[in-house]
Every structure is written in C-alpha cells, then in structure tokens.
C-alpha cells in the first residue's frame, strides 16, 4: 500500500519522537559563556568609536561650561532656533547658563532640536538607552530632525544587560512602558539600495558626554 503521509505529518512525527527521547544537553555551559571577548578599553573610548561608526556625533565635555560653549557654537553654526527641552533637571541646567529653549510643546511641528537625557549609554554597540519615564516622553527623541542627548560618564555601561540592570535598580517592578535603544540615526536602504539616514526619525543624533 502506498504511503500517503504528508510532509507536514512526517515532520511532526519526527518532532514528537525527538521530544519523547530525552537526551543530555551537549552544551551544558553554553549560556554561561560570554557573548563577546573581554575588553580593557576605557568605556568612553569604546562608546565614542562605536557611536561614530553608526553616524552618531560625539562631543566630550569636561564640565558644564564647556558643554554650553559647544552647544552654543553648534547651534549658531546650524542655525537652530527652536530647541525643545521638557526634562526638569536639564531645563535647570540650561536656565543656569541662560540658554534659550522651549519648555512646552507650542509650535512643536516647527522644532529644530529635541534635547533629552537618557537612562544609560551602551558602550559595546554605541547605543543610547531611553525610556518614556521622563517628561521627554515618546515624542521628543523621535519627531524633531535633530536629537541631542546629554549623558554623564557615570551612565556608561559595557553591555545591554548592564543597562537593563540599571533600569531594574531604578524602577524595580514598575518598569517604563517604553524602553528603547537608539543606535545612530534611523536608516533604510529599501529604495534602490541607497542608504538614507533619518528615514523614520531624526536625521542627526548627538551625544554630549559630561564628566560626572
């Protein structure tokens, strides 16, 4: 009699058989092995190299005065007039040095820059970890054509797992509803395989890293 068992039935039969035959794990220590080789590099250097490699723009500042000076120079050069900042601690810093900014969403559709803090910087892949737990919410890092992040050296970690550990310690079980990692400006090569930056968000991404 001709076997009329379908390919799907044959596959399912093999799966059932494999589940019934218990075997020892041939790689018992696989999950304990590090995914990446260890590094002795300074985290600031690792992050800067990886971040610039994905078209991010990195500026290291020794103190707040140097940060404001760099920001002023960049804003004048790019002719930024509408910089939006909604996080209180960042607003206080800008107010201390009388740097102008918009603290509401009035005329937000005309924004030049969205200015935010972050949860952590992931050095291994040059990523910025953000959440919607702050007043910046979900819009400020996405809508304006330029996104500027102010971060501190104390927020630098090596890997993603270290970033999630910071979130766990900070928020406990009440984690933000949105946690995201930004690795350079958004990009696409869907049209004729031509790389386009800022296809789904800001065209430029800056990180000002402040010592502290």
TORDO-693298 format. One record per residue: x negated, y negated, z of N, C-alpha, C in turn; residue number from 1. Coordinates in pm, whole numbers, plus 50000, padded with zeros to 5 digits. Example, Ala and Ser with C-alpha at 12.3 -4.5 7.8 and 13.67 -1.06 7.14 Angstrom:
2
[[48681; 50569; 50780]; [48770; 50450; 50780]; [48680; 50330; 50780]; 1]
[[48715; 50225; 50708]; [48633; 50106; 50714]; [48710; 49997; 50787]; 2]
END
This chain:
212
[[49915; 50120; 50000]; [50000; 50000; 50000]; [49912; 49875; 50000]; 1]
[[49947; 49778; 49917]; [49866; 49657; 49903]; [49880; 49567; 50026]; 2]
[[49765; 49518; 50074]; [49765; 49428; 50191]; [49815; 49290; 50146]; 3]
[[49926; 49243; 50207]; [49984; 49114; 50170]; [49960; 49010; 50280]; 4]
[[49866; 49039; 50370]; [49834; 48943; 50475]; [49775; 48816; 50415]; 5]
[[49828; 48704; 50456]; [49781; 48577; 50401]; [49646; 48538; 50463]; 6]
[[49579; 48441; 50400]; [49451; 48391; 50452]; [49468; 48330; 50590]; 7]
[[49582; 48261; 50610]; [49609; 48199; 50741]; [49623; 48305; 50849]; 8]
[[49695; 48412; 50819]; [49714; 48520; 50917]; [49582; 48588; 50951]; 9]
[[49496; 48605; 50849]; [49364; 48665; 50872]; [49280; 48578; 50964]; 10]
[[49286; 48448; 50941]; [49209; 48355; 51024]; [49258; 48357; 51168]; 11]
[[49390; 48354; 51187]; [49447; 48357; 51322]; [49414; 48487; 51394]; 12]
[[49409; 48596; 51318]; [49374; 48725; 51378]; [49231; 48723; 51430]; 13]
[[49141; 48662; 51353]; [49001; 48650; 51396]; [48988; 48564; 51521]; 14]
[[49067; 48455; 51524]; [49064; 48367; 51641]; [49113; 48439; 51765]; 15]
[[49225; 48514; 51753]; [49278; 48590; 51867]; [49178; 48694; 51917]; 16]
[[49114; 48760; 51822]; [49016; 48861; 51859]; [48898; 48799; 51933]; 17]
[[48853; 48681; 51884]; [48740; 48614; 51948]; [48776; 48568; 52089]; 18]
[[48901; 48526; 52110]; [48944; 48481; 52242]; [48953; 48597; 52340]; 19]
[[48987; 48716; 52290]; [49000; 48833; 52377]; [48865; 48891; 52416]; 20]
[[48766; 48874; 52328]; [48632; 48927; 52355]; [48549; 48822; 52428]; 21]
[[48541; 48833; 52557]; [48467; 48737; 52638]; [48316; 48758; 52621]; 22]
[[48247; 48652; 52593]; [48102; 48659; 52576]; [48035; 48553; 52662]; 23]
[[47912; 48578; 52698]; [47835; 48481; 52774]; [47799; 48363; 52685]; 24]
[[47799; 48244; 52744]; [47761; 48123; 52671]; [47613; 48133; 52632]; 25]
[[47582; 48131; 52501]; [47441; 48142; 52460]; [47359; 48017; 52493]; 26]
[[47427; 47907; 52524]; [47357; 47782; 52556]; [47411; 47725; 52688]; 27]
[[47385; 47792; 52799]; [47445; 47750; 52928]; [47401; 47612; 52976]; 28]
[[47284; 47567; 52936]; [47233; 47438; 52986]; [47245; 47325; 52884]; 29]
[[47320; 47349; 52778]; [47327; 47251; 52670]; [47380; 47117; 52717]; 30]
[[47484; 47116; 52801]; [47546; 46990; 52843]; [47456; 46911; 52937]; 31]
[[47361; 46977; 52999]; [47271; 46908; 53091]; [47151; 46847; 53021]; 32]
[[47131; 46881; 52895]; [47015; 46829; 52823]; [47042; 46685; 52779]; 33]
[[46941; 46597; 52784]; [46961; 46457; 52741]; [46986; 46449; 52592]; 34]
[[47075; 46359; 52551]; [47107; 46342; 52411]; [46995; 46271; 52337]; 35]
[[46926; 46180; 52408]; [46819; 46102; 52347]; [46688; 46128; 52422]; 36]
[[46576; 46110; 52353]; [46448; 46122; 52423]; [46432; 46007; 52522]; 37]
[[46359; 46028; 52631]; [46339; 45920; 52729]; [46261; 45804; 52668]; 38]
[[46282; 45684; 52721]; [46211; 45567; 52671]; [46152; 45487; 52787]; 39]
[[46034; 45433; 52765]; [45968; 45349; 52864]; [45979; 45202; 52828]; 40]
[[46048; 45172; 52718]; [46063; 45034; 52672]; [46147; 44953; 52770]; 41]
[[46119; 44824; 52778]; [46200; 44733; 52858]; [46337; 44721; 52793]; 42]
[[46443; 44725; 52874]; [46579; 44725; 52820]; [46607; 44603; 52734]; 43]
[[46554; 44486; 52774]; [46575; 44365; 52694]; [46522; 44383; 52552]; 44]
[[46406; 44448; 52540]; [46344; 44470; 52410]; [46425; 44570; 52328]; 45]
[[46466; 44680; 52394]; [46546; 44782; 52325]; [46675; 44722; 52271]; 46]
[[46746; 44646; 52357]; [46872; 44587; 52313]; [46850; 44489; 52198]; 47]
[[46752; 44400; 52211]; [46727; 44299; 52107]; [46696; 44366; 51973]; 48]
[[46616; 44472; 51974]; [46581; 44540; 51849]; [46703; 44605; 51786]; 49]
[[46782; 44675; 51868]; [46899; 44745; 51814]; [47008; 44647; 51771]; 50]
[[47026; 44540; 51848]; [47131; 44443; 51820]; [47102; 44368; 51689]; 51]
[[46979; 44325; 51671]; [46943; 44254; 51547]; [46944; 44349; 51427]; 52]
[[46922; 44477; 51451]; [46925; 44575; 51342]; [47064; 44591; 51282]; 53]
[[47168; 44556; 51359]; [47306; 44565; 51309]; [47363; 44426; 51280]; 54]
[[47272; 44332; 51249]; [47308; 44195; 51207]; [47358; 44107; 51321]; 55]
[[47333; 44146; 51446]; [47362; 44057; 51557]; [47251; 43953; 51570]; 56]
[[47283; 43840; 51633]; [47184; 43733; 51651]; [47160; 43714; 51801]; 57]
[[47035; 43733; 51840]; [46998; 43742; 51981]; [46916; 43620; 52023]; 58]
[[46953; 43562; 52138]; [46881; 43447; 52192]; [46855; 43471; 52341]; 59]
[[46728; 43478; 52379]; [46694; 43494; 52521]; [46673; 43357; 52584]; 60]
[[46731; 43338; 52703]; [46720; 43210; 52774]; [46666; 43235; 52914]; 61]
[[46565; 43157; 52952]; [46507; 43173; 53085]; [46597; 43117; 53195]; 62]
[[46675; 43015; 53162]; [46763; 42955; 53263]; [46882; 42890; 53194]; 63]
[[46971; 42831; 53274]; [47093; 42772; 53220]; [47064; 42650; 53131]; 64]
[[46964; 42573; 53168]; [46929; 42455; 53089]; [46886; 42495; 52948]; 65]
[[46803; 42597; 52939]; [46759; 42645; 52808]; [46877; 42702; 52729]; 66]
[[46968; 42767; 52798]; [47088; 42819; 52734]; [47170; 42705; 52671]; 67]
[[47196; 42599; 52748]; [47274; 42487; 52698]; [47202; 42418; 52582]; 68]
[[47072; 42403; 52593]; [46994; 42340; 52485]; [47005; 42421; 52356]; 69]
[[46992; 42553; 52367]; [47003; 42639; 52250]; [47143; 42633; 52190]; 70]
[[47243; 42630; 52278]; [47381; 42624; 52232]; [47410; 42493; 52160]; 71]
[[47363; 42382; 52217]; [47381; 42252; 52154]; [47316; 42246; 52016]; 72]
[[47195; 42296; 52008]; [47122; 42295; 51881]; [47194; 42378; 51775]; 73]
[[47241; 42495; 51816]; [47309; 42583; 51723]; [47443; 42525; 51678]; 74]
[[47519; 42467; 51772]; [47649; 42408; 51740]; [47633; 42290; 51645]; 75]
[[47529; 42210; 51666]; [47505; 42095; 51578]; [47465; 42142; 51439]; 76]
[[47382; 42244; 51434]; [47336; 42298; 51306]; [47452; 42358; 51227]; 77]
[[47541; 42430; 51297]; [47654; 42497; 51229]; [47779; 42410; 51221]; 78]
[[47773; 42292; 51283]; [47888; 42201; 51284]; [48012; 42264; 51347]; 79]
[[47990; 42332; 51460]; [48102; 42387; 51536]; [48167; 42275; 51616]; 80]
[[48295; 42261; 51602]; [48368; 42156; 51674]; [48472; 42214; 51771]; 81]
[[48521; 42333; 51742]; [48625; 42390; 51827]; [48577; 42523; 51886]; 82]
[[48520; 42510; 52006]; [48470; 42627; 52078]; [48570; 42658; 52190]; 83]
[[48621; 42780; 52190]; [48724; 42819; 52287]; [48662; 42909; 52394]; 84]
[[48693; 42875; 52520]; [48640; 42949; 52634]; [48750; 42956; 52740]; 85]
[[48788; 43078; 52781]; [48901; 43096; 52871]; [48864; 43159; 53005]; 86]
[[48739; 43199; 53024]; [48700; 43263; 53150]; [48647; 43157; 53247]; 87]
[[48699; 43160; 53367]; [48674; 43051; 53463]; [48527; 43032; 53495]; 88]
[[48454; 43140; 53520]; [48313; 43125; 53556]; [48231; 43067; 53441]; 89]
[[48266; 43103; 53319]; [48197; 43050; 53202]; [48237; 42904; 53181]; 90]
[[48363; 42871; 53207]; [48408; 42733; 53198]; [48333; 42644; 53297]; 91]
[[48315; 42694; 53419]; [48244; 42616; 53521]; [48101; 42588; 53480]; 92]
[[48037; 42687; 53418]; [47900; 42667; 53370]; [47895; 42558; 53264]; 93]
[[47985; 42563; 53168]; [47987; 42463; 53062]; [48021; 42325; 53117]; 94]
[[48113; 42319; 53213]; [48151; 42190; 53272]; [48036; 42128; 53350]; 95]
[[47954; 42213; 53413]; [47839; 42163; 53490]; [47748; 42079; 53401]; 96]
[[47734; 42122; 53277]; [47645; 42051; 53183]; [47724; 41967; 53083]; 97]
[[47854; 41947; 53115]; [47942; 41862; 53034]; [47945; 41903; 52888]; 98]
[[47948; 42033; 52867]; [47957; 42085; 52730]; [48105; 42095; 52693]; 99]
[[48147; 42035; 52580]; [48290; 42033; 52544]; [48340; 42169; 52494]; 100]
[[48462; 42203; 52534]; [48522; 42328; 52487]; [48674; 42320; 52506]; 101]
[[48745; 42412; 52445]; [48890; 42420; 52459]; [48923; 42529; 52562]; 102]
[[48997; 42494; 52665]; [49029; 42593; 52768]; [49172; 42646; 52758]; 103]
[[49247; 42602; 52655]; [49378; 42659; 52625]; [49375; 42712; 52482]; 104]
[[49487; 42767; 52437]; [49490; 42818; 52301]; [49553; 42720; 52202]; 105]
[[49554; 42593; 52237]; [49606; 42491; 52145]; [49523; 42489; 52016]; 106]
[[49590; 42491; 51902]; [49525; 42491; 51770]; [49427; 42608; 51756]; 107]
[[49460; 42719; 51819]; [49369; 42834; 51818]; [49344; 42886; 51677]; 108]
[[49439; 42865; 51587]; [49421; 42910; 51450]; [49309; 42836; 51378]; 109]
[[49262; 42725; 51439]; [49152; 42648; 51380]; [49020; 42670; 51454]; 110]
[[49015; 42768; 51540]; [48895; 42792; 51622]; [48773; 42821; 51537]; 111]
[[48661; 42761; 51575]; [48532; 42792; 51512]; [48462; 42906; 51586]; 112]
[[48472; 42904; 51719]; [48396; 42997; 51802]; [48482; 43048; 51917]; 113]
[[48471; 43177; 51944]; [48524; 43236; 52066]; [48408; 43267; 52158]; 114]
[[48411; 43214; 52279]; [48299; 43225; 52372]; [48342; 43309; 52492]; 115]
[[48275; 43422; 52516]; [48317; 43513; 52622]; [48198; 43564; 52703]; 116]
[[48230; 43623; 52815]; [48136; 43705; 52891]; [48153; 43849; 52845]; 117]
[[48090; 43943; 52914]; [48105; 44084; 52879]; [48096; 44170; 53005]; 118]
[[48127; 44297; 52989]; [48116; 44391; 53101]; [47973; 44444; 53114]; 119]
[[47911; 44471; 53000]; [47774; 44527; 53001]; [47716; 44517; 52861]; 120]
[[47584; 44530; 52854]; [47513; 44542; 52726]; [47452; 44682; 52720]; 121]
[[47480; 44754; 52614]; [47428; 44890; 52599]; [47303; 44884; 52512]; 122]
[[47188; 44900; 52573]; [47061; 44879; 52503]; [47037; 44982; 52393]; 123]
[[47073; 45107; 52419]; [47038; 45215; 52327]; [47088; 45189; 52185]; 124]
[[47211; 45136; 52171]; [47264; 45113; 52037]; [47299; 44967; 52011]; 125]
[[47250; 44876; 52096]; [47271; 44734; 52072]; [47417; 44693; 52076]; 126]
[[47493; 44751; 52166]; [47637; 44726; 52174]; [47673; 44636; 52291]; 127]
[[47787; 44567; 52276]; [47842; 44484; 52381]; [47969; 44550; 52432]; 128]
[[47975; 44579; 52561]; [48094; 44640; 52618]; [48187; 44530; 52671]; 129]
[[48308; 44527; 52618]; [48408; 44429; 52656]; [48533; 44499; 52709]; 130]
[[48612; 44425; 52785]; [48745; 44473; 52825]; [48841; 44355; 52823]; 131]
[[48968; 44386; 52839]; [49068; 44279; 52842]; [49104; 44239; 52984]; 132]
[[49018; 44276; 53081]; [49047; 44244; 53221]; [49025; 44097; 53252]; 133]
[[48947; 44029; 53171]; [48917; 43888; 53197]; [49020; 43799; 53128]; 134]
[[49010; 43668; 53153]; [49101; 43571; 53091]; [49082; 43563; 52940]; 135]
[[48970; 43612; 52889]; [48947; 43610; 52745]; [49043; 43703; 52672]; 136]
[[49093; 43804; 52743]; [49192; 43894; 52686]; [49142; 43969; 52564]; 137]
[[49235; 43988; 52469]; [49203; 44064; 52349]; [49170; 43975; 52229]; 138]
[[49218; 43851; 52230]; [49210; 43767; 52109]; [49077; 43697; 52088]; 139]
[[49016; 43652; 52197]; [48906; 43558; 52185]; [48783; 43619; 52119]; 140]
[[48765; 43748; 52131]; [48648; 43813; 52071]; [48675; 43861; 51929]; 141]
[[48799; 43844; 51883]; [48837; 43900; 51753]; [48875; 43795; 51650]; 142]
[[48952; 43693; 51690]; [49010; 43602; 51591]; [48914; 43498; 51534]; 143]
[[48840; 43422; 51616]; [48752; 43318; 51559]; [48644; 43379; 51469]; 144]
[[48596; 43305; 51370]; [48494; 43359; 51279]; [48358; 43382; 51342]; 145]
[[48336; 43319; 51459]; [48209; 43339; 51532]; [48242; 43380; 51675]; 146]
[[48173; 43484; 51722]; [48189; 43528; 51861]; [48055; 43513; 51932]; 147]
[[48054; 43436; 52041]; [47934; 43419; 52123]; [47957; 43485; 52257]; 148]
[[47860; 43564; 52300]; [47867; 43632; 52430]; [47753; 43582; 52518]; 149]
[[47788; 43542; 52640]; [47685; 43511; 52739]; [47673; 43631; 52831]; 150]
[[47553; 43686; 52841]; [47529; 43803; 52927]; [47405; 43778; 53012]; 151]
[[47390; 43861; 53114]; [47278; 43849; 53206]; [47196; 43978; 53205]; 152]
[[47067; 43963; 53233]; [46979; 44080; 53230]; [47025; 44189; 53326]; 153]
[[47094; 44150; 53433]; [47145; 44249; 53529]; [47256; 44336; 53469]; 154]
[[47312; 44294; 53356]; [47419; 44370; 53290]; [47365; 44470; 53188]; 155]
[[47235; 44471; 53167]; [47175; 44562; 53070]; [47168; 44704; 53126]; 156]
[[47217; 44801; 53049]; [47204; 44942; 53084]; [47155; 45016; 52960]; 157]
[[47106; 45137; 52979]; [47047; 45209; 52866]; [47152; 45272; 52776]; 158]
[[47246; 45348; 52836]; [47340; 45426; 52756]; [47485; 45393; 52788]; 159]
[[47574; 45443; 52705]; [47718; 45423; 52725]; [47765; 45476; 52860]; 160]
[[47712; 45590; 52900]; [47755; 45648; 53028]; [47724; 45553; 53144]; 161]
[[47615; 45479; 53132]; [47580; 45382; 53236]; [47677; 45263; 53234]; 162]
[[47722; 45226; 53114]; [47821; 45119; 53104]; [47954; 45159; 53165]; 163]
[[47996; 45283; 53140]; [48122; 45331; 53198]; [48111; 45345; 53350]; 164]
[[47991; 45374; 53398]; [47970; 45381; 53542]; [47992; 45243; 53605]; 165]
[[47945; 45137; 53538]; [47967; 45000; 53587]; [48116; 44970; 53594]; 166]
[[48190; 45009; 53489]; [48335; 44987; 53488]; [48403; 45061; 53602]; 167]
[[48360; 45185; 53625]; [48420; 45266; 53730]; [48396; 45203; 53867]; 168]
[[48275; 45154; 53889]; [48243; 45090; 54017]; [48318; 44958; 54034]; 169]
[[48340; 44887; 53924]; [48405; 44757; 53929]; [48557; 44767; 53945]; 170]
[[48619; 44861; 53871]; [48765; 44866; 53867]; [48825; 44989; 53936]; 171]
[[48740; 45086; 53971]; [48794; 45207; 54034]; [48887; 45282; 53940]; 172]
[[49003; 45320; 53990]; [49100; 45393; 53907]; [49187; 45299; 53825]; 173]
[[49179; 45169; 53852]; [49261; 45071; 53781]; [49183; 45014; 53662]; 174]
[[49146; 45099; 53569]; [49065; 45058; 53455]; [49146; 44968; 53361]; 175]
[[49080; 44874; 53293]; [49150; 44788; 53197]; [49214; 44872; 53087]; 176]
[[49322; 44820; 53029]; [49392; 44893; 52924]; [49315; 44892; 52792]; 177]
[[49222; 44797; 52776]; [49138; 44793; 52657]; [48992; 44786; 52697]; 178]
[[48916; 44884; 52655]; [48770; 44884; 52672]; [48712; 44910; 52533]; 179]
[[48623; 44823; 52490]; [48569; 44839; 52355]; [48419; 44810; 52353]; 180]
[[48353; 44865; 52255]; [48211; 44838; 52234]; [48194; 44776; 52096]; 181]
[[48131; 44660; 52092]; [48107; 44591; 51966]; [47961; 44610; 51929]; 182]
[[47938; 44666; 51811]; [47802; 44688; 51763]; [47782; 44607; 51636]; 183]
[[47751; 44479; 51653]; [47732; 44389; 51540]; [47865; 44343; 51482]; 184]
[[47861; 44250; 51386]; [47983; 44205; 51319]; [48050; 44323; 51249]; 185]
[[48185; 44320; 51240]; [48254; 44428; 51170]; [48209; 44431; 51025]; 186]
[[48216; 44549; 50964]; [48164; 44563; 50828]; [48245; 44666; 50751]; 187]
[[48243; 44652; 50620]; [48306; 44750; 50533]; [48232; 44752; 50400]; 188]
[[48234; 44868; 50336]; [48178; 44881; 50201]; [48280; 44952; 50112]; 189]
[[48408; 44932; 50143]; [48514; 45001; 50069]; [48524; 44954; 49924]; 190]
[[48495; 44826; 49900]; [48512; 44771; 49765]; [48379; 44779; 49689]; 191]
[[48375; 44867; 49592]; [48257; 44884; 49506]; [48129; 44907; 49585]; 192]
[[48143; 44965; 49705]; [48028; 45000; 49790]; [47939; 44879; 49821]; 193]
[[48001; 44760; 49824]; [47928; 44638; 49859]; [47953; 44605; 50005]; 194]
[[47847; 44595; 50084]; [47863; 44570; 50227]; [47912; 44428; 50252]; 195]
[[48020; 44417; 50327]; [48077; 44288; 50363]; [48085; 44279; 50515]; 196]
[[48026; 44174; 50573]; [48031; 44155; 50717]; [48153; 44071; 50753]; 197]
[[48208; 44097; 50871]; [48322; 44020; 50918]; [48451; 44054; 50848]; 198]
[[48464; 44177; 50802]; [48584; 44216; 50727]; [48707; 44222; 50816]; 199]
[[48689; 44261; 50940]; [48803; 44279; 51031]; [48786; 44201; 51161]; 200]
[[48705; 44098; 51159]; [48681; 44022; 51280]; [48577; 43915; 51253]; 201]
[[48509; 43867; 51358]; [48407; 43762; 51339]; [48300; 43799; 51237]; 202]
[[48258; 43700; 51160]; [48152; 43721; 51062]; [48014; 43713; 51127]; 203]
[[48007; 43646; 51243]; [47879; 43633; 51313]; [47899; 43665; 51461]; 204]
[[47798; 43730; 51516]; [47802; 43769; 51657]; [47670; 43729; 51723]; 205]
[[47680; 43648; 51827]; [47562; 43601; 51901]; [47565; 43656; 52044]; 206]
[[47449; 43690; 52095]; [47433; 43720; 52236]; [47327; 43627; 52292]; 207]
[[47367; 43545; 52390]; [47273; 43465; 52468]; [47246; 43543; 52595]; 208]
[[47125; 43591; 52611]; [47090; 43668; 52730]; [47018; 43579; 52830]; 209]
[[47078; 43567; 52946]; [47026; 43477; 53051]; [46957; 43561; 53158]; 210]
[[46842; 43522; 53198]; [46769; 43593; 53302]; [46843; 43580; 53435]; 211]
[[46881; 43692; 53495]; [46952; 43685; 53622]; [47049; 43799; 53639]; 212]
END
